Amino acid sequence: MQHPEKWRETVDPFSLPYKQFELKRILGYPHAGNDVFQAEGIYRGETVRAYIKAARQNGANIENEVFILSRLDSPIFPKVIDFGFDGIPFSVTLELTGERLSNIVGDNADMRSMRYLFEYGRSLAELHSLKINEAKPVADRRFFHAPSAELLSKLGLSSLQTLFEKELPNATKCFCHGDFHYANILWKDGHISGILDFELSGIGNRDFDIAWAIFRRPGQRFMKTDDEISEFLRGYSEMGKYDEHVVRRYMAQCYIHFLEFCADDQEYCAFARAWLNSYAAALL
């Protein structure tokens, strides 16, 4: 996978106190909230490619990610080969090969995404079935909560307020990835080859984790149709149960929160508003 040249100032990756990994060179600078580097170095006497992640943003929880990954045993999960939590927390994981679905489907004019969504959904259900001893509850995030009356008014969506005043059933708790979406999933030869970024993982709300996976993000050229969502959920249902009404309520919350900071993306805002209108009409 090719990554861009340096696009912002970062921590110096050569200054991190590695114990098992010897950094030789930086190959790329992936776009991420934290400082992430595609790197080449020496591990156990062999030249390897790896990803270095150093905490940059508030809420970064690299220690949690290292804990979770140490308890996952599959070649699709990153293998931690070094880490440190004194000073700037960091981790080093071996590189997994594959491409993101956004690169594979391109503009998705031929709905190529439909070939992948069953396995996409099934893989999330498999994650939700894992029992991770001593996993902590996921950290609270604003997306978990119904939008306020003030936010709805600001966005001109006050007509939706009554929909968000309805109480939801008690959440079904399970191990959740926390950030399961296309940018954190790698594919190779038509199958998932890597699941990345477990910082937000822990015991959480099953149906929100599903909603977070299937609501469309700015620039995303798939998950734009009900057929795609249905295919993802069909895959999920092969291994797990879900409450579609609750999932769609959480999708609505996500769209509203994204509308708050994506105002400059007219196409996305139009799509999100149309989705919200369709959601509201379905409940009337």
Secondary structure as a PSIPRED ss2 file (coil, helix, strand):
# PSIPRED VFORMAT (PSIPRED V4.0)

   1 M C   1.000  0.000  0.000
   2 Q C   1.000  0.000  0.000
   3 H C   1.000  0.000  0.000
   4 P C   1.000  0.000  0.000
   5 E C   1.000  0.000  0.000
   6 K C   1.000  0.000  0.000
   7 W C   1.000  0.000  0.000
   8 R C   1.000  0.000  0.000
   9 E C   1.000  0.000  0.000
  10 T C   1.000  0.000  0.000
  11 V C   1.000  0.000  0.000
  12 D C   1.000  0.000  0.000
  13 P H   0.000  1.000  0.000
  14 F H   0.000  1.000  0.000
  15 S H   0.000  1.000  0.000
  16 L C   1.000  0.000  0.000
  17 P C   1.000  0.000  0.000
  18 Y C   1.000  0.000  0.000
  19 K C   1.000  0.000  0.000
  20 Q C   1.000  0.000  0.000
  21 F E   0.000  0.000  1.000
  22 E E   0.000  0.000  1.000
  23 L E   0.000  0.000  1.000
  24 K E   0.000  0.000  1.000
  25 R E   0.000  0.000  1.000
  26 I E   0.000  0.000  1.000
  27 L E   0.000  0.000  1.000
  28 G E   0.000  0.000  1.000
  29 Y C   1.000  0.000  0.000
  30 P C   1.000  0.000  0.000
  31 H C   1.000  0.000  0.000
  32 A C   1.000  0.000  0.000
  33 G C   1.000  0.000  0.000
  34 N C   1.000  0.000  0.000
  35 D E   0.000  0.000  1.000
  36 V E   0.000  0.000  1.000
  37 F E   0.000  0.000  1.000
  38 Q E   0.000  0.000  1.000
  39 A E   0.000  0.000  1.000
  40 E E   0.000  0.000  1.000
  41 G E   0.000  0.000  1.000
  42 I E   0.000  0.000  1.000
  43 Y E   0.000  0.000  1.000
  44 R C   1.000  0.000  0.000
  45 G C   1.000  0.000  0.000
  46 E E   0.000  0.000  1.000
  47 T E   0.000  0.000  1.000
  48 V E   0.000  0.000  1.000
  49 R E   0.000  0.000  1.000
  50 A E   0.000  0.000  1.000
  51 Y E   0.000  0.000  1.000
  52 I E   0.000  0.000  1.000
  53 K E   0.000  0.000  1.000
  54 A E   0.000  0.000  1.000
  55 A C   1.000  0.000  0.000
  56 R C   1.000  0.000  0.000
  57 Q C   1.000  0.000  0.000
  58 N C   1.000  0.000  0.000
  59 G C   1.000  0.000  0.000
  60 A C   1.000  0.000  0.000
  61 N C   1.000  0.000  0.000
  62 I H   0.000  1.000  0.000
  63 E H   0.000  1.000  0.000
  64 N H   0.000  1.000  0.000
  65 E H   0.000  1.000  0.000
  66 V H   0.000  1.000  0.000
  67 F H   0.000  1.000  0.000
  68 I H   0.000  1.000  0.000
  69 L H   0.000  1.000  0.000
  70 S C   1.000  0.000  0.000
  71 R C   1.000  0.000  0.000
  72 L C   1.000  0.000  0.000
  73 D C   1.000  0.000  0.000
  74 S C   1.000  0.000  0.000
  75 P C   1.000  0.000  0.000
  76 I C   1.000  0.000  0.000
  77 F C   1.000  0.000  0.000
  78 P C   1.000  0.000  0.000
  79 K C   1.000  0.000  0.000
  80 V E   0.000  0.000  1.000
  81 I E   0.000  0.000  1.000
  82 D E   0.000  0.000  1.000
  83 F E   0.000  0.000  1.000
  84 G E   0.000  0.000  1.000
  85 F C   1.000  0.000  0.000
  86 D C   1.000  0.000  0.000
  87 G C   1.000  0.000  0.000
  88 I C   1.000  0.000  0.000
  89 P C   1.000  0.000  0.000
  90 F E   0.000  0.000  1.000
  91 S E   0.000  0.000  1.000
  92 V E   0.000  0.000  1.000
  93 T E   0.000  0.000  1.000
  94 L E   0.000  0.000  1.000
  95 E C   1.000  0.000  0.000
  96 L C   1.000  0.000  0.000
  97 T C   1.000  0.000  0.000
  98 G C   1.000  0.000  0.000
  99 E E   0.000  0.000  1.000
 100 R C   1.000  0.000  0.000
 101 L H   0.000  1.000  0.000
 102 S H   0.000  1.000  0.000
 103 N H   0.000  1.000  0.000
 104 I H   0.000  1.000  0.000
 105 V H   0.000  1.000  0.000
 106 G C   1.000  0.000  0.000
 107 D C   1.000  0.000  0.000
 108 N C   1.000  0.000  0.000
 109 A C   1.000  0.000  0.000
 110 D C   1.000  0.000  0.000
 111 M C   1.000  0.000  0.000
 112 R H   0.000  1.000  0.000
 113 S H   0.000  1.000  0.000
 114 M H   0.000  1.000  0.000
 115 R H   0.000  1.000  0.000
 116 Y C   1.000  0.000  0.000
 117 L H   0.000  1.000  0.000
 118 F H   0.000  1.000  0.000
 119 E H   0.000  1.000  0.000
 120 Y H   0.000  1.000  0.000
 121 G H   0.000  1.000  0.000
 122 R H   0.000  1.000  0.000
 123 S H   0.000  1.000  0.000
 124 L H   0.000  1.000  0.000
 125 A H   0.000  1.000  0.000
 126 E H   0.000  1.000  0.000
 127 L H   0.000  1.000  0.000
 128 H H   0.000  1.000  0.000
 129 S C   1.000  0.000  0.000
 130 L C   1.000  0.000  0.000
 131 K C   1.000  0.000  0.000
 132 I C   1.000  0.000  0.000
 133 N C   1.000  0.000  0.000
 134 E C   1.000  0.000  0.000
 135 A C   1.000  0.000  0.000
 136 K C   1.000  0.000  0.000
 137 P E   0.000  0.000  1.000
 138 V C   1.000  0.000  0.000
 139 A C   1.000  0.000  0.000
 140 D C   1.000  0.000  0.000
 141 R C   1.000  0.000  0.000
 142 R H   0.000  1.000  0.000
 143 F H   0.000  1.000  0.000
 144 F H   0.000  1.000  0.000
 145 H C   1.000  0.000  0.000
 146 A C   1.000  0.000  0.000
 147 P C   1.000  0.000  0.000
 148 S C   1.000  0.000  0.000
 149 A H   0.000  1.000  0.000
 150 E H   0.000  1.000  0.000
 151 L H   0.000  1.000  0.000
 152 L H   0.000  1.000  0.000
 153 S H   0.000  1.000  0.000
 154 K H   0.000  1.000  0.000
 155 L C   1.000  0.000  0.000
 156 G C   1.000  0.000  0.000
 157 L C   1.000  0.000  0.000
 158 S H   0.000  1.000  0.000
 159 S H   0.000  1.000  0.000
 160 L H   0.000  1.000  0.000
 161 Q H   0.000  1.000  0.000
 162 T H   0.000  1.000  0.000
 163 L H   0.000  1.000  0.000
 164 F H   0.000  1.000  0.000
 165 E H   0.000  1.000  0.000
 166 K C   1.000  0.000  0.000
 167 E C   1.000  0.000  0.000
 168 L C   1.000  0.000  0.000
 169 P C   1.000  0.000  0.000
 170 N C   1.000  0.000  0.000
 171 A C   1.000  0.000  0.000
 172 T C   1.000  0.000  0.000
 173 K E   0.000  0.000  1.000
 174 C E   0.000  0.000  1.000
 175 F E   0.000  0.000  1.000
 176 C E   0.000  0.000  1.000
 177 H C   1.000  0.000  0.000
 178 G C   1.000  0.000  0.000
 179 D C   1.000  0.000  0.000
 180 F C   1.000  0.000  0.000
 181 H C   1.000  0.000  0.000
 182 Y H   0.000  1.000  0.000
 183 A H   0.000  1.000  0.000
 184 N H   0.000  1.000  0.000
 185 I E   0.000  0.000  1.000
 186 L E   0.000  0.000  1.000
 187 W E   0.000  0.000  1.000
 188 K E   0.000  0.000  1.000
 189 D C   1.000  0.000  0.000
 190 G C   1.000  0.000  0.000
 191 H E   0.000  0.000  1.000
 192 I E   0.000  0.000  1.000
 193 S E   0.000  0.000  1.000
 194 G E   0.000  0.000  1.000
 195 I E   0.000  0.000  1.000
 196 L C   1.000  0.000  0.000
 197 D C   1.000  0.000  0.000
 198 F C   1.000  0.000  0.000
 199 E C   1.000  0.000  0.000
 200 L C   1.000  0.000  0.000
 201 S C   1.000  0.000  0.000
 202 G E   0.000  0.000  1.000
 203 I E   0.000  0.000  1.000
 204 G E   0.000  0.000  1.000
 205 N E   0.000  0.000  1.000
 206 R H   0.000  1.000  0.000
 207 D H   0.000  1.000  0.000
 208 F H   0.000  1.000  0.000
 209 D H   0.000  1.000  0.000
 210 I H   0.000  1.000  0.000
 211 A H   0.000  1.000  0.000
 212 W H   0.000  1.000  0.000
 213 A H   0.000  1.000  0.000
 214 I H   0.000  1.000  0.000
 215 F C   1.000  0.000  0.000
 216 R C   1.000  0.000  0.000
 217 R C   1.000  0.000  0.000
 218 P C   1.000  0.000  0.000
 219 G C   1.000  0.000  0.000
 220 Q C   1.000  0.000  0.000
 221 R C   1.000  0.000  0.000
 222 F C   1.000  0.000  0.000
 223 M C   1.000  0.000  0.000
 224 K C   1.000  0.000  0.000
 225 T C   1.000  0.000  0.000
 226 D H   0.000  1.000  0.000
 227 D H   0.000  1.000  0.000
 228 E H   0.000  1.000  0.000
 229 I H   0.000  1.000  0.000
 230 S H   0.000  1.000  0.000
 231 E H   0.000  1.000  0.000
 232 F H   0.000  1.000  0.000
 233 L H   0.000  1.000  0.000
 234 R H   0.000  1.000  0.000
 235 G H   0.000  1.000  0.000
 236 Y H   0.000  1.000  0.000
 237 S H   0.000  1.000  0.000
 238 E C   1.000  0.000  0.000
 239 M C   1.000  0.000  0.000
 240 G C   1.000  0.000  0.000
 241 K C   1.000  0.000  0.000
 242 Y C   1.000  0.000  0.000
 243 D C   1.000  0.000  0.000
 244 E H   0.000  1.000  0.000
 245 H H   0.000  1.000  0.000
 246 V H   0.000  1.000  0.000
 247 V H   0.000  1.000  0.000
 248 R H   0.000  1.000  0.000
 249 R H   0.000  1.000  0.000
 250 Y H   0.000  1.000  0.000
 251 M H   0.000  1.000  0.000
 252 A H   0.000  1.000  0.000
 253 Q H   0.000  1.000  0.000
 254 C H   0.000  1.000  0.000
 255 Y H   0.000  1.000  0.000
 256 I H   0.000  1.000  0.000
 257 H H   0.000  1.000  0.000
 258 F H   0.000  1.000  0.000
 259 L H   0.000  1.000  0.000
 260 E H   0.000  1.000  0.000
 261 F H   0.000  1.000  0.000
 262 C C   1.000  0.000  0.000
 263 A C   1.000  0.000  0.000
 264 D C   1.000  0.000  0.000
 265 D C   1.000  0.000  0.000
 266 Q H   0.000  1.000  0.000
 267 E H   0.000  1.000  0.000
 268 Y H   0.000  1.000  0.000
 269 C H   0.000  1.000  0.000
 270 A H   0.000  1.000  0.000
 271 F H   0.000  1.000  0.000
 272 A H   0.000  1.000  0.000
 273 R H   0.000  1.000  0.000
 274 A H   0.000  1.000  0.000
 275 W H   0.000  1.000  0.000
 276 L H   0.000  1.000  0.000
 277 N H   0.000  1.000  0.000
 278 S H   0.000  1.000  0.000
 279 Y H   0.000  1.000  0.000
 280 A H   0.000  1.000  0.000
 281 A H   0.000  1.000  0.000
 282 A H   0.000  1.000  0.000
 283 L H   0.000  1.000  0.000
 284 L C   1.000  0.000  0.000
